[in-house]
Every structure is written in structure tokens, then in C-alpha cells.
Amino acid sequence: MSDNSEKRQDNSLRKVADAQRPFGKVNYYMMVGSLLLIILGFFLMSGSGSSVETGFNPDIFSTRRIVVGPLLSFLGFLLMVPAIIYKPKNK
């Protein structure tokens, strides 16, 4: 009974061939780039808010926070799709 379980474990620990993997190096690089764009966009949208005690803070309506940050995040989400779908050509 233990021999059978050892054989199953050996089969599950085999290395997967590169052709059988769902993503290649290029896919991972593209995904990491997209993720960095998303994080950068969220970072640009962050900042101090407006509170009642200090009064109105016009910085919450800056171009960086309402245009640039969301645009970068949106581009990151859009570019994640080709990063997942991309299939490199075989040599």
C-alpha cells in the first residue's frame, strides 16, 4: 500500500515540460508589468482626503488623482488580457 502511494507522489512531482505550461516567460513579464501599472495607478490616486475639521481640500480634484491614476490602472487591467492570451511562436 505504501509503494502505491510513493508512485503517485513521484508522478505528481515530475517536472512539467515547457510545451505543457500554460504561460511562458514573456507572459509572466507582461503580467508583472501590468500589475505594476495597476499599483502605480492606485498609488497616484491615493492621498489625504478632505475632512470637516480642516475645511475643503482642493487637492482631491487634482488631475493626477482623477485622470492620470485611473488611466494608468485601467491600462494595467486592459494590458493584463493580452498578457494572459499571448502565446509565443515556436521556433
C-alpha positions in Angstrom: 0.0 0.0 0.0 2.8 2.4 0.7 4.5 1.5 -2.6 1.4 2.6 -4.5 1.3 6.0 -2.6 5.0 6.6 -3.3 4.4 6.0 -7.1 1.6 8.5 -7.1 3.8 11.1 -5.3 6.6 10.5 -7.8 4.3 11.1 -10.7 2.9 14.3 -9.2 6.3 15.7 -8.6 7.6 15.2 -12.2 8.8 18.3 -14.0 6.3 19.7 -16.5 7.6 20.2 -20.0 7.8 23.8 -21.3 5.3 23.0 -24.0 2.7 21.9 -21.4 3.0 25.0 -19.2 0.1 27.5 -19.7 2.4 30.6 -19.6 5.9 31.3 -20.7 8.5 33.8 -19.5 7.1 36.6 -21.8 3.6 36.1 -20.3 4.9 36.5 -16.8 6.9 39.6 -17.7 3.8 41.1 -19.3 1.7 40.3 -16.3 4.2 41.8 -13.9 4.3 44.9 -16.0 0.5 45.2 -16.0 0.4 44.6 -12.2 3.0 47.4 -11.7 0.9 49.8 -13.8 -2.2 49.0 -11.7 -0.3 49.5 -8.5 1.2 52.8 -9.8 -2.2 54.0 -10.8 -3.7 53.3 -7.3 -0.7 54.9 -5.7 -1.2 58.1 -7.8 -4.9 58.1 -6.8 -4.1 57.9 -3.1 -3.5 60.9 -0.8 -5.0 62.8 2.0 -8.8 63.3 1.9 -10.9 66.2 2.9 -12.1 66.4 6.5 -14.6 68.7 8.1 -12.2 70.0 10.7 -9.6 71.4 8.3 -12.1 72.6 5.6 -12.2 71.9 1.9 -9.0 70.4 0.4 -8.9 71.2 -3.4 -6.1 68.6 -3.9 -8.7 65.8 -4.0 -9.7 67.1 -7.5 -6.1 67.3 -8.9 -5.5 65.9 -12.4 -3.1 63.4 -11.0 -5.8 61.9 -8.8 -8.8 61.9 -11.1 -7.2 61.4 -14.6 -3.7 60.0 -14.5 -4.1 57.5 -11.7 -7.3 55.9 -13.0 -6.0 55.9 -16.6 -2.8 54.0 -15.6 -4.8 51.5 -13.6 -7.3 51.0 -16.4 -4.4 50.5 -18.9 -2.9 47.9 -16.5 -6.2 46.0 -16.4 -6.6 46.1 -20.1 -3.0 45.0 -20.8 -3.4 42.1 -18.4 -5.7 40.4 -21.0 -3.1 40.2 -23.8 -0.6 39.1 -21.2 -2.7 36.1 -20.4 -3.7 35.4 -24.0 -0.3 35.8 -25.7 1.2 32.6 -27.0 4.8 32.8 -28.2 5.7 31.3 -31.5 7.6 28.1 -31.5 11.0 28.1 -33.2 
